[in-house]
Amino acid sequence: MILAADIGGTKTALGIYSHDQGPRSPLAEGRFLSQDYASLEDIVSEFLSDKEVPLTRASIAVAGPVVGSRAEITNLSWVVEADPLSQALGDVPVNLLNDLAAIAHGVPHLQAEDLDIINRGDPMPHGAKAVIAPGTGLGEGFLIWNGTRYQACPSEGGHADFAPNDSLQDELLLYLRRHYDHVSCERACSGMGVPSLYAFFKESGRLSEPEWLQEQLSEARDQTPVIARSAAEEGVEISKATMNLFVSILGSEASNMALKVLATGGVYLAGGIPPRILPYFKGGLFMQAFTHKGRFSDFLAKVPVYVILYPKVGLMGAACHGLEI
């Protein structure tokens, strides 16, 4: 049996898996708010406190770059190291992998009902697959066919430079530069980026903010769900503009990723945000931005695009990695 974990800036998910049950059926599972704990060891200790299981290894997915046996969580003040965690687990071997590599490990095990098709396209057998995941931050990864199976590869592409795609985004970049030394894709296209887009519309005077919404945002621990909900349910113009801009930026960056890895096997949108805002992907803005690549527009129109609906794909992928399937 293995311990699998999916560590994000907001939530940490843990599960115990066996070869018999497989990566979609954990024997035990738990979810924790990451920022309520000082370290991963504290969460693991609490999770295992009432369980007696003979663990043989641990597979830990982290939202940040893994260098050797050490990882710093990008949007969390944690450092995860394999050796101390192994000792806390009773000298069980611990493998660390990037969270997008974990999602990529899970992609081949997704079923039809786990996906919503944004663009059916024309997938090529054994073509590379790209994964882009706007959640707390913006994760990116990909899969390549090694002749026998798909091999998951990590990336920190979400921290590459944000590239505006029209005059509105040009102005957004100038706005963000006043707040950040480096404006990455993540600053504009993630859970942490949505409030910045909203503030851009507000502070530029383009759109006004209802007083009731201002009060809700001032009280919210996480403003992104409030903005998304006010757009979908209340039809607030500044919120709708924010979400439309977010989807356009995501479409452009998703096609950047598709071109860089030649993702003829498809692009998979993961993370916590896409499943919650599916109507925005159906409205045409995403694919308009996705295919806005000049001479490669026709090529990108043939690339399949999916939203991953399966909420535990990161944890499942970490389990696949640990079970070596």
N, C-alpha and C positions, 0 to 999 in steps of 0.2 A: 504494500500500500504506500501511496505517496501523499505528501502534503503539497498542494498547489496554492499559489497566492497571486492575486492581481492587485498591485499597489498603485493607486492614483493619488493625485493631489487632494481629492475630496473624499474618496471612499477606498477602503481596502476590503477585498473579498478573499476568503479562505475556504478551501475545501479539501476533503480527504477522498482519494480515489483509489480504485483497484482495477486490475486488468479484467477481472470478471465482469464488473459493472460498466466499465468504460468511461470515457471522458464527459459524457452527457448525464451521468447518473452518480453524483457524489454520495458517499456514505454519510457524510456530515458536511454542513456548510454554514458559514457565518459571514456577516457584513458589519463593518465598523467604520465610523467616521475617523478618517486618518488624523485630522488635526486635534482630536481629543486624546491622542496618545503621544508619548515622547519618542517611541521607537517601535519598529516592527516586532522586536522581541516581546514587548509588552502585550501587543495584540495576540501574537502566537501563544504566549503563556496563558492568556485569558481564554482563548479559543480551545486550547487542549486541556484546560484544567479539569474538565469533567469527562474526558475521553481517554480510554486506555486502548491505544492502537499501536501495533508494531510497525512503525514507519520505516521504510527502507531508503527513501530519498525525499528531497524537497525540490520543487521547481518554482522559482519565485520570479514573477514578472514585475518589472519596476518602470515607472514613468520617468525615464532618464537614461543617459548613456551608461552602459556597463563596460567598465575597463578592468580586465582581469577578473578578479573576484570581488569587485567593489563597485558600488553605484551610489550616486547622489541623486535624490529625487528632485526633479527640476522645480516643481511648485510646492515643495514641502521641505521642512528643515530636518530631513532625515538623511543619514548615511547608512546604507545597507551593505554589510560585509558578510561574505559566505562563511568564514571561519567562526566568528562569534555566534552566528545563528546556528551553525552546525553543532557547536558545543551546547547551546541552549536546548537543542533537540536531542541531545544524547549522542553526539558524534555521527549523526546521519549526514550523508553527503548532500550538499546544497549546491544547486546550479542557479545562477542568476541570468535572466535574459531581459532584453528590452520589452516593454509592454506591447509595442507594435509588432515585434517579432512573435510575441505570444498570440496576438490576434491573427497574424499571418499563419501560424501553426494551426489555428482553428478553422481557417477559411476552407480548406479542402474537406472538412467534416461537416460543413453546413448543409442543410437540406433545403428544398425548394421553399418550404413555408418559413424559413428563417430569413428570406430575402424579399425585398420589394424592388421591382425592376423599374429603374428610371429611364434607361435607354437599353433596348433589347440588343441592338448592335449585331455584330457578326463575329462571335468569339472564335479565336483560332485555337485548335487543340494544342495543349502544352505551351501556349503563349504566356508570357510573364503577366503577373497580376499585381496591381498596385493597391495599397490600403492607406486610406487617409482618415484620421479620426479626430474630429473636433469634440473635445470634452472640456475639462478644466483648461488644458492646453491644446496644442495641435500636434498629434502624432502622425508619423508617416513610416511606412515600411513596404516591403514588396516580396513577392515569391518568384523564384525562377525554377524551371524544370531542369533537373540534373541528369536526365536520361532514364531515371527510374521513378522519381517522385518529385513533388514540389519541395523546394528548400526555402525556408523563411529567412529573410534578411532584414536587419534593423536599419534604421535611418534616423537622423536628427534633422530632416529636411524642414520641419516646422519652424526651425530657428534660422533658416535662410532668409535673405532680404525679402521684404514685402515689395511686390512689383505692381504698381497701379496699372489699371487696364483701361481707364477712361479719365475724363477731366474731373469728375467728382472724386474718384479715387486719388487723383493727383493732389487735390486739396486735402483729402483725408491724410495722405502721407505727410504733408506739411504740418497738419494739426498734430499728428502723432509724434513727429520729430520734436515738437516743443515739450513733450512729456517723457520721451525715452531717448537715450543715447543711440540705441540701435533699434530700428523698427523691423521686427521679424514678421513673418507670416502669422505667427502665433498671436502677436499683438493685435491683429485685425480680425483673425478668423479662429476664434475659440470662445469658450465660456468666459474667459477673462477679457476677451476682445469685444464682445457684444456691448458691454456698458460703455466702452470707449467710442464705438460707432454711434451709440445713442447720444453721448455727450457731444460728439462732433456735430450732429444735427441741431442739438439744443444750443450750444455755445456759438455756433456760426449764425444763429438766427434764422435758419432755414425753416424750422418747424417749432411750434410752441409745445410746452409740456403741461398737461392738465395738472391742476393742483393736487387732486386725489392720487394721481400716479406718483407725483413727487413725494408725497407722504409715504406711500408704499415702498418706494425705492430707498428712501432714507432709513427705513426700518428693516430692510431685507439684508440678510446675511449674504445672499447670493442674488444679485440683481437680474441675472440673465433669464431665469424662469419667469420673473415678474414682467420683463419686457416682452418675452415671447407670448405669454398668456394675454397681456393687454392688447397685443397685435391680433391674436387669433380670436379672442372672445369679445373684446370691446371695440375692435377696429380703430384703435388709436393711431393717428396718422404717423406720428413720430416713431412709434414702435414698429408699424408696418414698414416704414422706410428703412429702419434699422435692420430688420430681418431680411428685407429684400437685398440690401447692400451686403449683408453677411453671406447670403446664398450666392450672390454674384462673385464675391471674392473667393468663396469655397470652390465654385465651379471653375474659375480660372486656375486656382492652385491645384485642383485635382487633375486638370488637363496638363499642367506643367509636369506633374508627377508621371502622368501617363506617357508623355513624350520622353522623359528622362530614362524610364525603364522599358520603353516600348511595350506598354501594357496591352497587348493584343488579346490577352486572356480576360481582361476586364478590370474595372476600378471598383473597389469596395469601400463604401462610406461607413465607417464605424464610429465609436464614441457615443456619448450620451445624448448629443444634440440632434443628429439627423432623424432618428425615429420619432422624435417629439415634434418635428416641424415638417412632416412629410408633405403637406399641401404646398409648401413653398417650392418643393422640388418638382411638383407636378405643373406649376404655373409657367414653365418655360424659361425663366431667368437663369436657372442653373445650367441647362443645356446650351442656352445662348452664349453664356460665358465660357462653358466647357469647349465649345467648338470654335470660339473666336480666336483662331490661331493662324490666320492668313492661309498660306499654301498648304497647311496641314489640317484645315477645317474638315475636308471630306474624310481624311484618315480618321480623325477623332469621332466623327459621326458614326463610325463603324465599331467604336470601342464600347462594349457593354458597361453599363453603370448600375450598381446595386446599392441599396441601403440595407445594412445588416440589422435585422430586427431582433435577432437572438441576443438578449441582454447580457448573457454570461459568456460571450465569445472569448474575452480575454482570459477568464479563469479556465474555460474549457481548453483554450490553446495552451495555457501553462500546463494543464493536466496532460494534454497530448504530448507535449515536450517531455514531461516527466515519465510518462508511460512509454515513450519512444515509439509512438505510432504515427 
